Amino acid sequence: MRVLKDVRLFFALWPDEQVRSQIADNLQRFDLDKNQNRITGKDNLHMTLHFVGNTSLAEMNCLDQQAKLARGQSFDLVLDCSGYFNKPRVLWFGCHDAPRALYDLQLKLGQYLDICAYSPESRPYSPHVTVARKIVGAPDAIKLEPVNWHVDRFVLVKSISITGGVHYEVVQSYALEC
């Protein structure tokens, strides 16, 4: 018997409006044809911690309960570099020096989520914000204006398919300790 999966989920760091605007401003420095490349909408910008994928509502409840247990420290990060993933043709912004607290949060959250119907990826965590997809040709490296981001929470996000892409909706927010 095939079990239907009700929602598509991921855990992420969710920037505030000021950080989103600074990311979008940096993206303007790249010469990207909006007709050929899929630019990430400002409201969809995030840094994924764990991609869960399609799951049932019961599994979502387990993930939510476990995420509440994954306490971590708030931290500051600086988005100050860009890169390109060749195979998925993705332009991203990241950190030259990501804080240890980010890696600790990602690891701890994965350990708690492992109790649910989720297995964390075995690949090393590569923190980044995807700013464009389906890039036609690798873009030239451009110096970013540093984006200072104070992180004091992480979120559970639902991915909703819409015409021409996806819309991300925050389902739950989890505070980090100061």
PyMOL commands that set and color helices and strands:
alter all, ss='L'
color gray80, all
select helices_A, chain A and resi 17-27+42-44+57-67+100-113
alter helices_A, ss='H'
color red, helices_A
select strands_A, chain A and resi 7-13+38-39+47-55+75-79+81-85+90-94+129-133+147-151+153-162+165-175
alter strands_A, ss='S'
color yellow, strands_A
deselect
rebuild
show_as cartoon
